[in-house]
Amino acid sequence: MPLESDAAYHCPSCFEQNYVAVDPSGGRRQRFVEDCPVCCRPIAFDVGFDAEGDPVVFSAEAE
Ligand SMILES: [Zn+2]
C-alpha cells in the first residue's frame, strides 16, 4: 500500500510500475535522480504536488 506522499510512475527502462516518495517539505516542483528498484537504472524524476496537494510525477525519464 503506497503512502500518501507516494506517486506512481512507470520506469522508462523496464516499464514496471513503481512508486516514488515525494517529500512534502520539498516544494511543489522537485527534480532528482533515483535508481529504479526493479532494473536499477537511474531515472531522472520531475515530481511535485498538484493543486489538490496530491503527489504527482510530471516526468520520469531515463538518465
Ligand atoms: Zn526499471
N, CA, C, O and the ligand as a Tripos MOL2 file, in Angstrom:
@<TRIPOS>MOLECULE
protein
  253   251    64     0     0
PROTEIN
NO_CHARGES

@<TRIPOS>ATOM
      1 N           0.8560   -1.2100    0.0000 N.3       1 MET1
      2 CA          0.0000    0.0000    0.0000 C.3       1 MET1
      3 C           0.8860    1.2520    0.0000 C.2       1 MET1
      4 O           1.6650    1.4570    0.9310 O.2       1 MET1
      5 N           0.7730    2.0840   -1.0300 N.am      2 PRO2
      6 CA          1.6390    3.2700   -1.0800 C.3       2 PRO2
      7 C           1.2670    4.2920   -0.0030 C.2       2 PRO2
      8 O           0.1060    4.3980    0.3920 O.2       2 PRO2
      9 N           2.2430    5.0220    0.4530 N.am      3 LEU3
     10 CA          1.9880    6.0960    1.3970 C.3       3 LEU3
     11 C           1.2900    7.2510    0.6810 C.2       3 LEU3
     12 O           1.2420    7.3020   -0.5480 O.2       3 LEU3
     13 N           0.7560    8.1620    1.4670 N.am      4 GLU4
     14 CA          0.0060    9.2780    0.8920 C.3       4 GLU4
     15 C           0.8810   10.1770    0.0310 C.2       4 GLU4
     16 O           0.4010   10.8000   -0.9160 O.2       4 GLU4
     17 N           2.1700   10.2420    0.3630 N.am      5 SER5
     18 CA          3.0640   11.1230   -0.3910 C.3       5 SER5
     19 C           3.7850   10.3700   -1.5010 C.2       5 SER5
     20 O           4.7360   10.8930   -2.0810 O.2       5 SER5
     21 N           3.3490    9.1510   -1.8060 N.am      6 ASP6
     22 CA          3.9390    8.4020   -2.9010 C.3       6 ASP6
     23 C           3.1530    8.6280   -4.1910 C.2       6 ASP6
     24 O           1.9240    8.7000   -4.1750 O.2       6 ASP6
     25 N           3.8720    8.7400   -5.3040 N.am      7 ALA7
     26 CA          3.2310    8.9070   -6.5990 C.3       7 ALA7
     27 C           3.6610    7.7660   -7.5190 C.2       7 ALA7
     28 O           4.8240    7.3620   -7.5250 O.2       7 ALA7
     29 N           2.7070    7.2560   -8.2930 N.am      8 ALA8
     30 CA          3.0010    6.1420   -9.1930 C.3       8 ALA8
     31 C           3.6910    6.6420  -10.4700 C.2       8 ALA8
     32 O           3.4160    7.7440  -10.9430 O.2       8 ALA8
     33 N           4.5810    5.8230  -11.0130 N.am      9 TYR9
     34 CA          5.2240    6.1320  -12.2890 C.3       9 TYR9
     35 C           5.5720    4.8210  -12.9560 C.2       9 TYR9
     36 O           5.5810    3.7650  -12.3240 O.2       9 TYR9
     37 N           5.8590    4.9080  -14.2480 N.am     10 HIS10
     38 CA          6.3560    3.7410  -14.9530 C.3      10 HIS10
     39 C           7.8170    3.9760  -15.2890 C.2      10 HIS10
     40 O           8.1760    5.0250  -15.8230 O.2      10 HIS10
     41 N           8.6490    3.0100  -14.9810 N.am     11 CYS11
     42 CA         10.0710    3.1270  -15.2660 C.3      11 CYS11
     43 C          10.2890    3.2490  -16.7760 C.2      11 CYS11
     44 O           9.7390    2.4600  -17.5450 O.2      11 CYS11
     45 N          11.0940    4.2410  -17.2110 N.am     12 PRO12
     46 CA         11.3410    4.4050  -18.6520 C.3      12 PRO12
     47 C          12.2080    3.2930  -19.2410 C.2      12 PRO12
     48 O          12.2560    3.1290  -20.4600 O.2      12 PRO12
     49 N          12.8890    2.5340  -18.3930 N.am     13 SER13
     50 CA         13.7770    1.4780  -18.8860 C.3      13 SER13
     51 C          13.1160    0.1150  -18.8990 C.2      13 SER13
     52 O          13.1950   -0.5980  -19.8980 O.2      13 SER13
     53 N          12.4550   -0.2670  -17.7910 N.am     14 CYS14
     54 CA         11.8660   -1.6090  -17.7300 C.3      14 CYS14
     55 C          10.3370   -1.5730  -17.7490 C.2      14 CYS14
     56 O           9.6950   -2.6200  -17.8240 O.2      14 CYS14
     57 N           9.7450   -0.3630  -17.6820 N.am     15 PHE15
     58 CA          8.2990   -0.1600  -17.7930 C.3      15 PHE15
     59 C           7.4960   -0.7570  -16.6460 C.2      15 PHE15
     60 O           6.2740   -0.8800  -16.7360 O.2      15 PHE15
     61 N           8.1790   -1.1270  -15.5690 N.am     16 GLU16
     62 CA          7.4630   -1.5830  -14.3840 C.3      16 GLU16
     63 C           6.8230   -0.3840  -13.6930 C.2      16 GLU16
     64 O           7.3750    0.7160  -13.6950 O.2      16 GLU16
     65 N           5.6480   -0.6110  -13.0990 N.am     17 GLN17
     66 CA          5.0570    0.4650  -12.3090 C.3      17 GLN17
     67 C           5.6400    0.4430  -10.9060 C.2      17 GLN17
     68 O           5.7120   -0.6010  -10.2580 O.2      17 GLN17
     69 N           6.0540    1.6220  -10.4540 N.am     18 ASN18
     70 CA          6.6150    1.7650   -9.1170 C.3      18 ASN18
     71 C           6.0320    3.0040   -8.4720 C.2      18 ASN18
     72 O           5.2530    3.7430   -9.0740 O.2      18 ASN18
     73 N           6.4360    3.2100   -7.2190 N.am     19 TYR19
     74 CA          6.0280    4.4100   -6.5030 C.3      19 TYR19
     75 C           7.2600    5.1470   -6.0280 C.2      19 TYR19
     76 O           8.2280    4.5350   -5.5780 O.2      19 TYR19
     77 N           7.2200    6.4600   -6.1310 N.am     20 VAL20
     78 CA          8.3250    7.2760   -5.6580 C.3      20 VAL20
     79 C           7.7840    8.1980   -4.5650 C.2      20 VAL20
     80 O           6.6930    8.7570   -4.6810 O.2      20 VAL20
     81 N           8.5680    8.3390   -3.5140 N.am     21 ALA21
     82 CA          8.1620    9.2170   -2.4120 C.3      21 ALA21
     83 C           8.4360   10.6700   -2.7820 C.2      21 ALA21
     84 O           9.5520   11.0260   -3.1620 O.2      21 ALA21
     85 N           7.4080   11.5020   -2.6660 N.am     22 VAL22
     86 CA          7.5650   12.9330   -2.9110 C.3      22 VAL22
     87 C           7.6040   13.6270   -1.5450 C.2      22 VAL22
     88 O           6.6710   13.5160   -0.7500 O.2      22 VAL22
     89 N           8.6960   14.3370   -1.2920 N.am     23 ASP23
     90 CA          8.8950   14.9760    0.0110 C.3      23 ASP23
     91 C           7.9400   16.1680    0.1690 C.2      23 ASP23
     92 O           8.0430   17.1470   -0.5700 O.2      23 ASP23
     93 N           7.0100   16.0860    1.1330 N.am     24 PRO24
     94 CA          6.0410   17.1850    1.3110 C.3      24 PRO24
     95 C           6.7090   18.5100    1.6660 C.2      24 PRO24
     96 O           6.1250   19.5720    1.4460 O.2      24 PRO24
     97 N           7.9120   18.4630    2.2070 N.am     25 SER25
     98 CA          8.6060   19.6980    2.5870 C.3      25 SER25
     99 C           9.5400   20.1810    1.4760 C.2      25 SER25
    100 O          10.2370   21.1830    1.6290 O.2      25 SER25
    101 N           9.5420   19.4460    0.3460 N.am     26 GLY26
    102 CA         10.4920   19.7670   -0.7140 C.3      26 GLY26
    103 C          10.0010   20.7460   -1.7540 C.2      26 GLY26
    104 O          10.7180   21.0470   -2.7090 O.2      26 GLY26
    105 N           8.7840   21.2510   -1.5870 N.am     27 GLY27
    106 CA          8.2710   22.2250   -2.5420 C.3      27 GLY27
    107 C           7.3940   21.5820   -3.5950 C.2      27 GLY27
    108 O           7.2450   20.3610   -3.6360 O.2      27 GLY27
    109 N           6.8080   22.4250   -4.4570 N.am     28 ARG28
    110 CA          5.8290   21.9330   -5.4350 C.3      28 ARG28
    111 C           6.4800   21.3560   -6.6760 C.2      28 ARG28
    112 O           5.8050   20.7180   -7.4830 O.2      28 ARG28
    113 N           7.7760   21.5660   -6.8470 N.am     29 ARG29
    114 CA          8.4800   21.0290   -8.0040 C.3      29 ARG29
    115 C           9.8360   20.5240   -7.5340 C.2      29 ARG29
    116 O          10.6450   21.2860   -7.0020 O.2      29 ARG29
    117 N          10.0730   19.2490   -7.7320 N.am     30 GLN30
    118 CA         11.3180   18.6570   -7.2550 C.3      30 GLN30
    119 C          11.9230   17.7860   -8.3570 C.2      30 GLN30
    120 O          11.2310   17.0030   -9.0070 O.2      30 GLN30
    121 N          13.2260   17.9450   -8.5460 N.am     31 ARG31
    122 CA         13.9180   17.1300   -9.5400 C.3      31 ARG31
    123 C          15.0580   16.3780   -8.8640 C.2      31 ARG31
    124 O          15.8430   16.9580   -8.1150 O.2      31 ARG31
    125 N          15.1340   15.1000   -9.1360 N.am     32 PHE32
    126 CA         16.2290   14.3110   -8.5770 C.3      32 PHE32
    127 C          16.3770   13.0370   -9.3950 C.2      32 PHE32
    128 O          15.5040   12.6730  -10.1820 O.2      32 PHE32
    129 N          17.4950   12.3770   -9.1890 N.am     33 VAL33
    130 CA         17.7690   11.1240   -9.8880 C.3      33 VAL33
    131 C          17.7770   10.0020   -8.8590 C.2      33 VAL33
    132 O          18.4120   10.1030   -7.8090 O.2      33 VAL33
    133 N          17.0510    8.9200   -9.1860 N.am     34 GLU34
    134 CA         16.9980    7.7830   -8.2850 C.3      34 GLU34
    135 C          17.0160    6.5150   -9.1320 C.2      34 GLU34
    136 O          16.4610    6.4810  -10.2300 O.2      34 GLU34
    137 N          17.6560    5.4810   -8.6100 N.am     35 ASP35
    138 CA         17.7100    4.2260   -9.3500 C.3      35 ASP35
    139 C          16.3800    3.4950   -9.2720 C.2      35 ASP35
    140 O          15.7310    3.4810   -8.2260 O.2      35 ASP35
    141 N          15.9770    2.8900  -10.3800 N.am     36 CYS36
    142 CA         14.7760    2.0620  -10.3990 C.3      36 CYS36
    143 C          14.9770    0.8700   -9.4660 C.2      36 CYS36
    144 O          16.0000    0.1900   -9.5450 O.2      36 CYS36
    145 N          14.0020    0.6070   -8.5760 N.am     37 PRO37
    146 CA         14.1460   -0.5330   -7.6580 C.3      37 PRO37
    147 C          14.0650   -1.8840   -8.3710 C.2      37 PRO37
    148 O          14.4440   -2.9070   -7.8010 O.2      37 PRO37
    149 N          13.5810   -1.8930   -9.5970 N.am     38 VAL38
    150 CA         13.4400   -3.1480  -10.3330 C.3      38 VAL38
    151 C          14.6640   -3.4210  -11.2050 C.2      38 VAL38
    152 O          15.2890   -4.4760  -11.0890 O.2      38 VAL38
    153 N          15.0120   -2.4550  -12.0910 N.am     39 CYS39
    154 CA         16.1060   -2.7090  -13.0300 C.3      39 CYS39
    155 C          17.3930   -1.9630  -12.6500 C.2      39 CYS39
    156 O          18.4280   -2.1460  -13.2910 O.2      39 CYS39
    157 N          17.3270   -1.1260  -11.6080 N.am     40 CYS40
    158 CA         18.4980   -0.4190  -11.0700 C.3      40 CYS40
    159 C          19.0880    0.6130  -12.0370 C.2      40 CYS40
    160 O          20.2100    1.0730  -11.8250 O.2      40 CYS40
    161 N          18.3600    0.9810  -13.0850 N.am     41 ARG41
    162 CA         18.8500    2.0460  -13.9530 C.3      41 ARG41
    163 C          18.4330    3.3980  -13.3810 C.2      41 ARG41
    164 O          17.3570    3.5160  -12.7950 O.2      41 ARG41
    165 N          19.2740    4.4160  -13.5470 N.am     42 PRO42
    166 CA         18.9170    5.7260  -12.9970 C.3      42 PRO42
    167 C          17.7690    6.3800  -13.7490 C.2      42 PRO42
    168 O          17.7010    6.3280  -14.9770 O.2      42 PRO42
    169 N          16.8690    6.9930  -12.9940 N.am     43 ILE43
    170 CA         15.7130    7.6830  -13.5650 C.3      43 ILE43
    171 C          15.7520    9.1320  -13.0940 C.2      43 ILE43
    172 O          15.9220    9.4020  -11.9060 O.2      43 ILE43
    173 N          15.5930   10.0590  -14.0340 N.am     44 ALA44
    174 CA         15.5190   11.4710  -13.6880 C.3      44 ALA44
    175 C          14.0570   11.8240  -13.4220 C.2      44 ALA44
    176 O          13.2290   11.8140  -14.3330 O.2      44 ALA44
    177 N          13.7610   12.1300  -12.1830 N.am     45 PHE45
    178 CA         12.3860   12.4350  -11.7940 C.3      45 PHE45
    179 C          12.1320   13.9310  -11.7910 C.2      45 PHE45
    180 O          12.9980   14.7270  -11.4270 O.2      45 PHE45
    181 N          10.9310   14.2950  -12.2030 N.am     46 ASP46
    182 CA         10.4180   15.6470  -12.0730 C.3      46 ASP46
    183 C           9.0670   15.4720  -11.3840 C.2      46 ASP46
    184 O           8.0780   15.1090  -12.0210 O.2      46 ASP46
    185 N           9.0340   15.7280  -10.1000 N.am     47 VAL47
    186 CA          7.8400   15.4300   -9.3070 C.3      47 VAL47
    187 C           7.3970   16.6620   -8.5360 C.2      47 VAL47
    188 O           8.0750   17.6900   -8.5370 O.2      47 VAL47
    189 N           6.2560   16.5460   -7.8820 N.am     48 GLY48
    190 CA          5.7780   17.6560   -7.0680 C.3      48 GLY48
    191 C           4.3600   17.3850   -6.6090 C.2      48 GLY48
    192 O           3.9450   16.2350   -6.4630 O.2      48 GLY48
    193 N           3.6220   18.4630   -6.3820 N.am     49 PHE49
    194 CA          2.2590   18.3340   -5.8870 C.3      49 PHE49
    195 C           1.3110   19.1340   -6.7720 C.2      49 PHE49
    196 O           1.6440   20.2230   -7.2380 O.2      49 PHE49
    197 N           0.1270   18.5750   -6.9940 N.am     50 ASP50
    198 CA         -0.8450   19.2890   -7.8210 C.3      50 ASP50
    199 C          -1.6520   20.2710   -6.9570 C.2      50 ASP50
    200 O          -1.3780   20.4330   -5.7680 O.2      50 ASP50
    201 N          -2.6440   20.9170   -7.5690 N.am     51 ALA51
    202 CA         -3.4210   21.9510   -6.8780 C.3      51 ALA51
    203 C          -4.1400   21.4000   -5.6550 C.2      51 ALA51
    204 O          -4.4020   22.1350   -4.7020 O.2      51 ALA51
    205 N          -4.4590   20.1120   -5.6770 N.am     52 GLU52
    206 CA         -5.1380   19.4940   -4.5350 C.3      52 GLU52
    207 C          -4.1620   19.0440   -3.4490 C.2      52 GLU52
    208 O          -4.5610   18.5890   -2.3780 O.2      52 GLU52
    209 N          -2.8810   19.1840   -3.7560 N.am     53 GLY53
    210 CA         -1.8760   18.7520   -2.7950 C.3      53 GLY53
    211 C          -1.5210   17.2850   -2.9210 C.2      53 GLY53
    212 O          -0.8430   16.7310   -2.0550 O.2      53 GLY53
    213 N          -1.9740   16.6490   -3.9990 N.am     54 ASP54
    214 CA         -1.6320   15.2490   -4.2210 C.3      54 ASP54
    215 C          -0.2820   15.1450   -4.9200 C.2      54 ASP54
    216 O           0.0230   15.9440   -5.8060 O.2      54 ASP54
    217 N           0.5240   14.1680   -4.5260 N.am     55 PRO55
    218 CA          1.8260   13.9980   -5.1760 C.3      55 PRO55
    219 C           1.6690   13.5250   -6.6220 C.2      55 PRO55
    220 O           0.8630   12.6400   -6.9090 O.2      55 PRO55
    221 N           2.4400   14.1180   -7.5200 N.am     56 VAL56
    222 CA          2.3970   13.7260   -8.9320 C.3      56 VAL56
    223 C           3.7930   13.5790   -9.4910 C.2      56 VAL56
    224 O           4.7280   14.2510   -9.0550 O.2      56 VAL56
    225 N           3.9270   12.6760  -10.4780 N.am     57 VAL57
    226 CA          5.1680   12.5510  -11.2280 C.3      57 VAL57
    227 C           4.9440   13.2500  -12.5640 C.2      57 VAL57
    228 O           4.2030   12.7430  -13.4070 O.2      57 VAL57
    229 N           5.5750   14.4110  -12.7730 N.am     58 PHE58
    230 CA          5.4200   15.1260  -14.0390 C.3      58 PHE58
    231 C           6.1610   14.3930  -15.1400 C.2      58 PHE58
    232 O           5.6650   14.2880  -16.2620 O.2      58 PHE58
    233 N           7.3470   13.8840  -14.8290 N.am     59 SER59
    234 CA          8.0450   13.0590  -15.7870 C.3      59 SER59
    235 C           9.0530   12.1700  -15.0750 C.2      59 SER59
    236 O           9.6080   12.5250  -14.0360 O.2      59 SER59
    237 N           9.2680   11.0080  -15.6680 N.am     60 ALA60
    238 CA         10.2730   10.0610  -15.1770 C.3      60 ALA60
    239 C          10.9980    9.5540  -16.4200 C.2      60 ALA60
    240 O          10.4620    8.7440  -17.1760 O.2      60 ALA60
    241 N          12.2200   10.0370  -16.6210 N.am     61 GLU61
    242 CA         12.9310    9.7160  -17.8550 C.3      61 GLU61
    243 C          14.2590    9.0360  -17.5620 C.2      61 GLU61
    244 O          14.8610    9.2250  -16.5050 O.2      61 GLU61
    245 N          14.6890    8.2540  -18.5140 N.am     62 ALA62
    246 CA         15.9800    7.5920  -18.3760 C.3      62 ALA62
    247 C          17.0750    8.6480  -18.2840 C.2      62 ALA62
    248 O          17.1150    9.5870  -19.0800 O.2      62 ALA62
    249 N          17.9500    8.4860  -17.3180 N.am     63 GLU63
    250 CA         19.0050    9.4800  -17.0970 C.3      63 GLU63
    251 C          20.0710    9.3760  -18.1640 C.2      63 GLU63
    252 O          21.0410   10.1340  -18.1430 O.2      63 GLU63
    253 ZN         13.2200   -0.0810  -14.1870 Zn       64 ZN64
@<TRIPOS>BOND
     1     1     2 1
     2     2     3 1
     3     3     4 2
     4     3     5 am
     5     5     6 1
     6     6     7 1
     7     7     8 2
     8     7     9 am
     9     9    10 1
    10    10    11 1
    11    11    12 2
    12    11    13 am
    13    13    14 1
    14    14    15 1
    15    15    16 2
    16    15    17 am
    17    17    18 1
    18    18    19 1
    19    19    20 2
    20    19    21 am
    21    21    22 1
    22    22    23 1
    23    23    24 2
    24    23    25 am
    25    25    26 1
    26    26    27 1
    27    27    28 2
    28    27    29 am
    29    29    30 1
    30    30    31 1
    31    31    32 2
    32    31    33 am
    33    33    34 1
    34    34    35 1
    35    35    36 2
    36    35    37 am
    37    37    38 1
    38    38    39 1
    39    39    40 2
    40    39    41 am
    41    41    42 1
    42    42    43 1
    43    43    44 2
    44    43    45 am
    45    45    46 1
    46    46    47 1
    47    47    48 2
    48    47    49 am
    49    49    50 1
    50    50    51 1
    51    51    52 2
    52    51    53 am
    53    53    54 1
    54    54    55 1
    55    55    56 2
    56    55    57 am
    57    57    58 1
    58    58    59 1
    59    59    60 2
    60    59    61 am
    61    61    62 1
    62    62    63 1
    63    63    64 2
    64    63    65 am
    65    65    66 1
    66    66    67 1
    67    67    68 2
    68    67    69 am
    69    69    70 1
    70    70    71 1
    71    71    72 2
    72    71    73 am
    73    73    74 1
    74    74    75 1
    75    75    76 2
    76    75    77 am
    77    77    78 1
    78    78    79 1
    79    79    80 2
    80    79    81 am
    81    81    82 1
    82    82    83 1
    83    83    84 2
    84    83    85 am
    85    85    86 1
    86    86    87 1
    87    87    88 2
    88    87    89 am
    89    89    90 1
    90    90    91 1
    91    91    92 2
    92    91    93 am
    93    93    94 1
    94    94    95 1
    95    95    96 2
    96    95    97 am
    97    97    98 1
    98    98    99 1
    99    99   100 2
   100    99   101 am
   101   101   102 1
   102   102   103 1
   103   103   104 2
   104   103   105 am
   105   105   106 1
   106   106   107 1
   107   107   108 2
   108   107   109 am
   109   109   110 1
   110   110   111 1
   111   111   112 2
   112   111   113 am
   113   113   114 1
   114   114   115 1
   115   115   116 2
   116   115   117 am
   117   117   118 1
   118   118   119 1
   119   119   120 2
   120   119   121 am
   121   121   122 1
   122   122   123 1
   123   123   124 2
   124   123   125 am
   125   125   126 1
   126   126   127 1
   127   127   128 2
   128   127   129 am
   129   129   130 1
   130   130   131 1
   131   131   132 2
   132   131   133 am
   133   133   134 1
   134   134   135 1
   135   135   136 2
   136   135   137 am
   137   137   138 1
   138   138   139 1
   139   139   140 2
   140   139   141 am
   141   141   142 1
   142   142   143 1
   143   143   144 2
   144   143   145 am
   145   145   146 1
   146   146   147 1
   147   147   148 2
   148   147   149 am
   149   149   150 1
   150   150   151 1
   151   151   152 2
   152   151   153 am
   153   153   154 1
   154   154   155 1
   155   155   156 2
   156   155   157 am
   157   157   158 1
   158   158   159 1
   159   159   160 2
   160   159   161 am
   161   161   162 1
   162   162   163 1
   163   163   164 2
   164   163   165 am
   165   165   166 1
   166   166   167 1
   167   167   168 2
   168   167   169 am
   169   169   170 1
   170   170   171 1
   171   171   172 2
   172   171   173 am
   173   173   174 1
   174   174   175 1
   175   175   176 2
   176   175   177 am
   177   177   178 1
   178   178   179 1
   179   179   180 2
   180   179   181 am
   181   181   182 1
   182   182   183 1
   183   183   184 2
   184   183   185 am
   185   185   186 1
   186   186   187 1
   187   187   188 2
   188   187   189 am
   189   189   190 1
   190   190   191 1
   191   191   192 2
   192   191   193 am
   193   193   194 1
   194   194   195 1
   195   195   196 2
   196   195   197 am
   197   197   198 1
   198   198   199 1
   199   199   200 2
   200   199   201 am
   201   201   202 1
   202   202   203 1
   203   203   204 2
   204   203   205 am
   205   205   206 1
   206   206   207 1
   207   207   208 2
   208   207   209 am
   209   209   210 1
   210   210   211 1
   211   211   212 2
   212   211   213 am
   213   213   214 1
   214   214   215 1
   215   215   216 2
   216   215   217 am
   217   217   218 1
   218   218   219 1
   219   219   220 2
   220   219   221 am
   221   221   222 1
   222   222   223 1
   223   223   224 2
   224   223   225 am
   225   225   226 1
   226   226   227 1
   227   227   228 2
   228   227   229 am
   229   229   230 1
   230   230   231 1
   231   231   232 2
   232   231   233 am
   233   233   234 1
   234   234   235 1
   235   235   236 2
   236   235   237 am
   237   237   238 1
   238   238   239 1
   239   239   240 2
   240   239   241 am
   241   241   242 1
   242   242   243 1
   243   243   244 2
   244   243   245 am
   245   245   246 1
   246   246   247 1
   247   247   248 2
   248   247   249 am
   249   249   250 1
   250   250   251 1
   251   251   252 2
@<TRIPOS>SUBSTRUCTURE
     1 MET1         2 RESIDUE 1 A MET
     2 PRO2         6 RESIDUE 1 A PRO
     3 LEU3        10 RESIDUE 1 A LEU
     4 GLU4        14 RESIDUE 1 A GLU
     5 SER5        18 RESIDUE 1 A SER
     6 ASP6        22 RESIDUE 1 A ASP
     7 ALA7        26 RESIDUE 1 A ALA
     8 ALA8        30 RESIDUE 1 A ALA
     9 TYR9        34 RESIDUE 1 A TYR
    10 HIS10       38 RESIDUE 1 A HIS
    11 CYS11       42 RESIDUE 1 A CYS
    12 PRO12       46 RESIDUE 1 A PRO
    13 SER13       50 RESIDUE 1 A SER
    14 CYS14       54 RESIDUE 1 A CYS
    15 PHE15       58 RESIDUE 1 A PHE
    16 GLU16       62 RESIDUE 1 A GLU
    17 GLN17       66 RESIDUE 1 A GLN
    18 ASN18       70 RESIDUE 1 A ASN
    19 TYR19       74 RESIDUE 1 A TYR
    20 VAL20       78 RESIDUE 1 A VAL
    21 ALA21       82 RESIDUE 1 A ALA
    22 VAL22       86 RESIDUE 1 A VAL
    23 ASP23       90 RESIDUE 1 A ASP
    24 PRO24       94 RESIDUE 1 A PRO
    25 SER25       98 RESIDUE 1 A SER
    26 GLY26      102 RESIDUE 1 A GLY
    27 GLY27      106 RESIDUE 1 A GLY
    28 ARG28      110 RESIDUE 1 A ARG
    29 ARG29      114 RESIDUE 1 A ARG
    30 GLN30      118 RESIDUE 1 A GLN
    31 ARG31      122 RESIDUE 1 A ARG
    32 PHE32      126 RESIDUE 1 A PHE
    33 VAL33      130 RESIDUE 1 A VAL
    34 GLU34      134 RESIDUE 1 A GLU
    35 ASP35      138 RESIDUE 1 A ASP
    36 CYS36      142 RESIDUE 1 A CYS
    37 PRO37      146 RESIDUE 1 A PRO
    38 VAL38      150 RESIDUE 1 A VAL
    39 CYS39      154 RESIDUE 1 A CYS
    40 CYS40      158 RESIDUE 1 A CYS
    41 ARG41      162 RESIDUE 1 A ARG
    42 PRO42      166 RESIDUE 1 A PRO
    43 ILE43      170 RESIDUE 1 A ILE
    44 ALA44      174 RESIDUE 1 A ALA
    45 PHE45      178 RESIDUE 1 A PHE
    46 ASP46      182 RESIDUE 1 A ASP
    47 VAL47      186 RESIDUE 1 A VAL
    48 GLY48      190 RESIDUE 1 A GLY
    49 PHE49      194 RESIDUE 1 A PHE
    50 ASP50      198 RESIDUE 1 A ASP
    51 ALA51      202 RESIDUE 1 A ALA
    52 GLU52      206 RESIDUE 1 A GLU
    53 GLY53      210 RESIDUE 1 A GLY
    54 ASP54      214 RESIDUE 1 A ASP
    55 PRO55      218 RESIDUE 1 A PRO
    56 VAL56      222 RESIDUE 1 A VAL
    57 VAL57      226 RESIDUE 1 A VAL
    58 PHE58      230 RESIDUE 1 A PHE
    59 SER59      234 RESIDUE 1 A SER
    60 ALA60      238 RESIDUE 1 A ALA
    61 GLU61      242 RESIDUE 1 A GLU
    62 ALA62      246 RESIDUE 1 A ALA
    63 GLU63      250 RESIDUE 1 A GLU
    64 ZN64       253 GROUP 0 **** ****
